[in-house]
């Protein structure tokens, strides 16, 4: 078996849920997915949406070259089905592996377009995950419109200040989500968008988390987020459609806050924000 190409991408957390107002914003974190393209087919566990198959389909439909026989090896620290952009990370990493193997020379925006198309084809996204895919392969945050092409989708961009720790609370399996309820929280989503535009991304993240929790009826998330803020967090909110909760703390407060969060009985992961360009692995 030969490794034909390797791609890397990261998970992420939400700043604004794209279903709320038709504009989404996410930022990358230090949990990553590495995909190796192999010359021999290999079964991939936990790809329940057959996303890798969709990646190949959209790649071929775009007229791009494909090796005669391929397989995938996936290594990932991004929890699946938690709202932490695992599908975007998998799609982007796989596409970057194909890009390297075939010398296709695709730009980041072209990778994002194909990743969005693959996720829509596989049925693992409602919004298209444009902001999630950008977060998977680039640092900072981008406010995007999912109905536009990747190169035209970005409305606002910004960087995340250094010196913060991201604490992720994992709360089991995702429950059924009814997206028609999101419109009922439009005022909160508008407040989140307004604070993001003014540069207050952590306030925006917390407000978005309140809106999502209200839309999906997740009272426990609201209690956990409020408790985290009282205990020293500077931001806390559901990521994506949940159930994971992202809690932001200053580095010096992270250990104490993590101990508090562990009292919930849930698993807590500690990581950082992505600060560097995600390069293809050579």
C-alpha distance (Angstrom), angle and dihedral (degrees) to the residues before:
residue distance angle dihedral
X1 . . .
X2 3.80 . .
X3 3.81 127.4 .
X4 3.81 104.0 -129.7
X5 3.78 98.5 -178.3
X6 3.80 143.2 -16.9
X7 3.79 131.4 -142.8
X8 3.77 133.5 -173.2
X9 3.81 133.2 -160.9
X10 3.79 136.9 159.3
X11 3.75 137.9 -126.3
X12 3.77 119.5 -117.0
X13 3.78 147.5 -164.5
X14 3.77 130.2 -124.5
X15 3.76 127.0 -105.4
X16 3.83 94.5 173.3
X17 3.81 125.6 9.1
X18 3.82 109.3 -125.9
X19 3.81 94.2 -139.5
X20 3.80 93.0 61.2
X21 3.82 99.2 70.7
X22 3.79 103.9 -8.0
X23 3.81 91.5 -96.5
X24 3.79 123.1 96.3
X25 3.78 135.6 -165.4
X26 3.80 130.2 -173.6
X27 3.77 136.8 160.0
X28 3.80 131.2 -149.4
X29 3.78 125.4 -108.7
X30 3.79 134.4 -163.2
X31 3.81 97.3 -91.3
X32 3.78 110.1 102.3
X33 3.78 144.9 -167.0
X34 3.80 121.5 -148.4
X35 3.81 119.1 -166.7
X36 3.79 124.3 -169.1
X37 3.80 119.5 -161.5
X38 3.80 108.5 -142.2
X39 3.78 134.2 -165.9
X40 3.82 90.9 -128.1
X41 3.83 126.8 60.3
X42 3.82 112.1 -109.0
X43 3.83 125.9 -175.6
X44 3.81 111.8 -111.9
X45 3.78 116.1 -150.2
X46 3.81 123.4 -144.6
X47 3.82 95.4 21.3
X48 3.80 89.2 122.9
X49 3.81 93.8 159.7
X50 3.84 91.9 51.6
X51 3.79 86.9 -123.8
X52 3.80 93.7 160.4
X53 3.80 89.2 55.7
X54 3.81 88.5 52.1
X55 3.81 89.9 49.8
X56 3.80 89.6 57.7
X57 3.81 91.9 46.2
X58 3.82 95.5 52.4
X59 3.82 90.2 42.8
X60 3.81 91.5 54.7
X61 3.81 92.5 41.8
X62 3.80 88.3 56.4
X63 3.80 89.6 58.6
X64 3.78 94.2 -113.1
X65 3.84 121.8 148.9
X66 3.79 119.8 -99.0
X67 3.83 129.2 -166.6
X68 3.82 113.5 -113.0
X69 3.81 94.1 -113.0
X70 3.79 126.7 21.3
X71 3.77 142.7 169.0
X72 3.79 136.4 174.6
X73 3.79 136.3 -121.2
X74 3.80 112.9 -167.2
X75 3.78 128.3 -166.2
X76 3.80 116.4 177.4
X77 3.79 140.9 165.1
X78 3.83 91.8 -172.1
X79 3.83 110.6 108.5
X80 3.80 112.4 -124.5
X81 3.81 124.2 -123.1
X82 3.81 95.0 9.3
X83 3.81 102.5 106.7
X84 3.81 92.3 -100.7
X85 3.84 96.1 121.1
X86 3.80 96.6 -104.6
X87 3.81 92.4 150.9
X88 3.80 92.9 51.0
X89 3.80 90.4 48.1
X90 3.81 91.5 49.9
X91 3.81 94.1 46.9
X92 3.81 94.4 45.9
X93 3.81 93.9 45.5
X94 3.81 91.7 48.6
X95 3.80 91.7 48.8
X96 3.78 91.5 49.1
X97 3.81 88.8 51.9
X98 3.81 89.5 52.6
X99 3.79 90.1 45.5
X100 3.80 91.2 54.3
X101 3.82 95.1 42.9
X102 3.81 95.0 50.4
X103 3.82 98.9 34.0
X104 3.81 87.3 -128.4
X105 3.81 91.8 154.7
X106 3.80 96.1 -142.7
X107 3.80 119.1 176.4
X108 3.81 123.3 -129.7
X109 3.80 91.3 -100.9
X110 3.81 90.7 52.3
X111 3.80 90.3 49.7
X112 3.82 89.4 50.8
X113 3.81 92.3 49.7
X114 3.80 91.2 52.5
X115 3.82 92.5 44.6
X116 3.80 91.0 52.3
X117 3.82 90.4 47.7
X118 3.81 91.5 49.6
X119 3.80 92.8 50.5
X120 3.79 92.0 48.5
X121 3.80 90.2 47.9
X122 3.79 91.9 51.4
X123 3.81 92.7 46.7
X124 3.81 94.8 -125.7
X125 3.81 95.6 124.2
X126 3.79 137.9 52.2
X127 3.80 100.1 -171.8
X128 3.80 97.4 38.6
X129 3.81 92.5 -111.5
X130 3.81 94.3 -115.4
X131 3.81 92.9 151.0
X132 3.80 91.2 43.7
X133 3.81 92.5 54.4
X134 3.80 92.6 48.5
X135 3.82 88.5 50.2
X136 3.81 90.0 51.1
X137 3.81 94.9 60.6
X138 3.81 106.5 25.1
X139 3.81 137.4 49.7
X140 3.79 126.3 -115.1
X141 3.80 123.7 22.8
X142 3.78 134.2 -62.5
X143 3.79 127.9 -163.3
X144 3.79 105.5 -145.5
X145 3.79 143.1 -178.7
X146 3.82 107.7 -133.6
X147 3.81 94.0 -154.0
X148 3.82 92.8 65.0
X149 3.79 130.0 74.2
X150 3.79 113.8 -92.0
X151 3.80 94.1 -105.4
X152 3.82 90.8 52.9
X153 3.80 98.7 34.6
X154 3.80 100.7 81.0
X155 3.81 114.7 98.8
X156 3.81 101.2 165.3
X157 3.79 135.4 6.9
X158 3.76 135.4 -169.1
X159 3.77 145.8 158.5
X160 3.79 129.7 -111.4
X161 3.78 114.7 -122.9
X162 3.79 116.9 -113.9
X163 3.79 123.3 -115.1
X164 3.80 98.8 62.6
X165 3.80 133.8 118.4
X166 3.79 122.9 -150.3
X167 3.81 114.5 -144.2
X168 3.80 114.7 -165.6
X169 3.80 119.9 -158.6
X170 3.82 111.8 -156.7
X171 3.80 112.6 -154.4
X172 3.79 106.9 -177.7
X173 3.79 128.0 -102.1
X174 3.78 124.3 -1.2
X175 3.80 116.4 -105.4
X176 3.80 125.0 -137.9
X177 3.81 111.2 -74.4
X178 3.81 124.6 -149.4
X179 3.79 106.0 -157.3
X180 3.81 94.5 -169.1
X181 3.82 86.7 75.8
X182 3.80 91.7 64.7
X183 3.81 93.3 77.4
X184 3.80 89.1 62.0
X185 3.81 88.4 66.0
X186 3.82 95.7 50.7
X187 3.81 93.7 124.5
X188 3.80 91.8 57.3
X189 3.80 92.0 45.4
X190 3.82 89.6 49.8
X191 3.81 89.7 51.5
X192 3.80 89.9 50.7
X193 3.80 90.7 50.5
X194 3.80 92.1 48.3
X195 3.81 93.4 51.4
X196 3.80 90.7 47.4
X197 3.81 90.2 53.0
X198 3.81 88.6 53.4
X199 3.80 90.9 52.2
X200 3.80 99.2 -104.9
X201 3.79 97.6 126.9
X202 3.80 96.4 162.3
X203 3.81 92.6 52.6
X204 3.78 87.9 46.7
X205 3.81 90.7 51.6
X206 3.80 92.7 51.8
X207 3.80 93.2 46.2
X208 3.79 91.5 48.3
X209 3.80 88.7 49.8
X210 3.80 90.2 54.3
X211 3.81 90.6 50.0
X212 3.80 93.7 49.4
X213 3.80 92.9 45.7
X214 3.82 90.4 51.3
X215 3.82 91.6 46.4
X216 3.80 94.1 52.7
X217 3.81 96.2 34.9
X218 3.81 95.0 -117.0
X219 3.79 101.9 156.9
X220 3.79 92.4 164.1
X221 3.80 90.4 60.6
X222 3.79 90.5 54.0
X223 3.81 91.0 51.3
X224 3.80 92.9 48.4
X225 3.81 93.0 47.2
X226 3.80 93.3 48.1
X227 3.82 90.6 48.4
X228 3.81 90.5 49.6
X229 3.82 92.1 51.9
X230 3.81 91.5 48.7
X231 3.81 88.7 49.9
X232 3.80 94.2 55.0
X233 3.80 108.5 -80.0
X234 3.79 116.1 139.9
X235 3.81 92.7 -151.7
X236 3.80 138.6 8.5
X237 3.77 132.8 173.7
X238 3.78 146.9 133.8
X239 3.80 112.7 -79.3
X240 3.78 116.1 -134.3
X241 3.79 109.4 -31.5
X242 3.79 90.2 -31.3
X243 2.84 155.7 -171.2
X244 3.82 90.6 176.1
X245 3.80 117.7 80.9
X246 3.80 120.9 -148.6
X247 3.80 116.1 -148.1
X248 3.81 120.2 -170.7
X249 3.81 121.3 -154.2
X250 3.76 138.2 167.0
X251 3.79 109.3 -99.1
X252 3.79 92.7 -112.9
X253 3.82 91.6 55.2
X254 3.79 97.7 42.7
X255 3.81 100.1 92.5
X256 3.79 94.4 50.6
X257 3.79 92.2 44.5
X258 3.80 92.4 47.7
X259 3.82 89.6 54.7
X260 3.80 88.9 52.9
X261 3.80 92.7 49.1
X262 3.80 92.0 50.4
X263 3.80 87.1 63.2
X264 3.81 87.0 73.6
X265 3.80 87.3 71.8
X266 3.79 92.9 -121.0
X267 3.80 129.8 118.2
X268 3.81 113.0 -96.6
X269 3.81 123.2 -158.5
X270 3.80 121.7 -161.7
X271 3.79 119.6 -149.7
X272 3.81 142.9 136.7
X273 3.78 138.7 -116.2
X274 3.80 118.2 -88.1
X275 3.78 108.2 -102.0
X276 3.80 103.8 170.1
X277 3.78 136.1 60.7
X278 3.80 111.8 -91.4
X279 3.77 103.7 -120.4
X280 3.77 127.0 -165.4
X281 3.80 110.9 -97.7
X282 3.79 111.9 -114.2
